[in-house]
Amino acid sequence: MTHLPARPSEPENGGTTTGDLGRPSATAPFYGRVEAWDGTRVTGWVLSVTAPDTPVPLIVSAGTGEAVFTPDRESGSLSQLLGRPVPCGFALDIASLFPGIDPARTPVALRVAATGHVLENGLSLSASRKVEANVDSVEGARVIGWAVNAEDERETVELDVLVDDRIVARAVANQQRRDLLSRFATCDHGFEVLLTVRSGRTLQLCDRRSGAVVFGPLAIELNEAEADRTDALSDRLDELAGILREIRAEVPRRRVSSARSIADYAAYFDNHYSETSTRRLQLPKRAAALEKRPLFSVLMPVCDPPLWMLAEAIESVRAQAYGEWELCIADDASRDDAVRMLIQREAARDARIRAVFSGTRSGVSANTNRALSLATGSHVAFLDHDDRLAIDALLCMAEELAKAPSPVLYSDEDRIGPDGRHTAPAFKPDFDPELLQSINYVCHFLVVERRLVLEVGGLREGTEGVQDHDLVLRLLERVGAGGIRHIPRILYHWRINPASLSGGGDPAAIMAGIERVVGEHQRRIGSRATVTADHETRSRSGGLFCARVRYSLPSPAPKVTIVIPTKDAVDLVRDCVSSLLSRTDYPNYEIILVDHDSTDPRSRPFFDSLARDPRLRVAGFRGPFNWAAINNAAAGASQSDALCFLNNDIVAITPDWLSEMVALLARPGVGAVGAKLLYPNNTVQHAGVVLGADGAAGHAFVGLGADEPGHLGQAALPRTVSAVTGACLLTSRAAFEAVGGFDMVHLPVAYADVDYCLKLQQAGLRVLWTPHARLYHLETQTRGTDDTPEKIARLAGEARHLRNRWGERLSNDPCYNPHFEPLGPPYRLLRPLPE
């Protein structure tokens, strides 16, 4: 919800109404939008906030050409809103200004001449593009290559594949190709496609967006007679066919190729969320199928909104596919009488719209509570005065309540940029009380049982700017984590408006507010944790508004055994152990170095020298490499309260790494804690595990900069995860013994850590990950990579066992939003969701 400043004692215009569309602003004195692009014709309007009757000159640019024109037409809708004719509209034929222009291939933009600001929807779909493409190999019907828009590498290039001038396949260039880093700044531009034709001599690639040939012609040989011989042979190779089917199941390339980069979200939205006629036709059927039909009271606090934004917000409620709603509007002494007139007119048009007006300004919390006083529905929903609801927002909520009642629901959301395009999607995890302690990731679209909002006292005055975060924390205290459910659909569009928090806000006030409401929450639940505004993470991450919660260590501090298996690797062990002994401030720990059949003559004398430190002892393990068995044996040789499993290629960075992890593990209901592991080049190696990634499980945020926040700050803030890597895993002995430790029979090398974490959750315990414990990880420096046929087969077998054991759990990671494609790089690719 938007925190707006208090009303001044006297209006700026001396008490008269200006009839403007928003408060005057030195930095953003204009509002305008393009209503329609129709070939070369463009229609829209632009208005000066401070002088609405003065026409505003615009610059229209097409390619390298520019022209200036001044709108002089009356805009019917705005004139109606303002109650008088206003010459702010335009209907422009781009072709008359730029003869011969092709709007499909030429970027066009409309900007305010005085400031250079682009109008909303003021950029044509065309953009500066220079597509480079290549075919690396053609192996039978399999074509491998890449394609990049060199002007904007964020774009996912789509190609038509032509054989003998006929389109035979489509390719989406979004697969990782690290070799491309030698030419480009990014590498997710590869593609692989299977041709459906049996004969042909030339191959070309065409950019689907422009139609231009970007590669070829390339001479190829697709021979029908050879294909017939291959078919005959394949009929006899049933066993091989079975193997190939299994490989396809392991690596479904086609699904990955249909995914879109999150950087291309605007196009993803247009494909999967825009209001097409087909989707509109489905909505009444879905609404009619509902047996339970709750009444939603949509609460809208209003204070000095741009008038057209308010009109669109109200219309987004009136357009809902689900009709059982009431809109409760509370105006907080808006300075413009046109705001009151618009609200009154909308209430007269629709009996479901109710309104109350205040003569004095009281702030967003009190104003929202006034809107709440009008509500009669079973559930309340929160909508800011300048935002928009998706057409099926209330329908989706009603459908979810019909499946299973829940006192609190929240959805995914995105933002509407000044150019009208949808951007910055927030694809959220299922409810995570840990992440909520740092940041209000729940935000919009929030739906709560009305009786529950009343029970907790509504919104608290004095928390303006963080009032919604405070509300969710108090709801959590009342209903518990199980009472808050996530709906993974984009149901709310948060408009980027300079006058609201989406456009900025006072950072110091917001940070102080987060510190206050999270600290008060911790005290209410009986925690002695220390809460501070996390200015360090905000500075490192580039602007996250977040808190840092520091939990106290138990007294006395429980003993921790750090288990480090190794085979030789003297130099790695030296760096690892010396960093632990010199950079670990935790007061009560020991190290067990497990020597697995070392053969280097230097190893044993060196290991013995380390054992002179009373904090370290050496144990032996014989037999084939079995990571799970080695760690199980070391755990059995220890009597400590907690076990920290650590790779021999780990190097401690921050002295408090173990103290941070133990403090989290000591909290009720926590079974394991993982750390933030970095490559030596200070990029992320591990920030939690994503289930289903790469067909089984994979690391989150690999390759991200050490301080980059990641999606929704999840790479920079403590959170709940489904699993953490065994390269640095802290767990309690009680939990370890209760679930039987690591599976050394079926998962001797890979995935035993993931399996262990899933067993903990099955037992009702949580797995946490913290960025505040940082260590370097060189990864597989001793064991090596899985690059031989034997190792590949072993890895595939362990992945298969993990899938068989956990089934759907691997396909539905509650900590990973289902919009993300799990078979691609985590948090990078978006997949279609079922309608």
Disulfide bonds with the S-S distance in Angstrom:
none
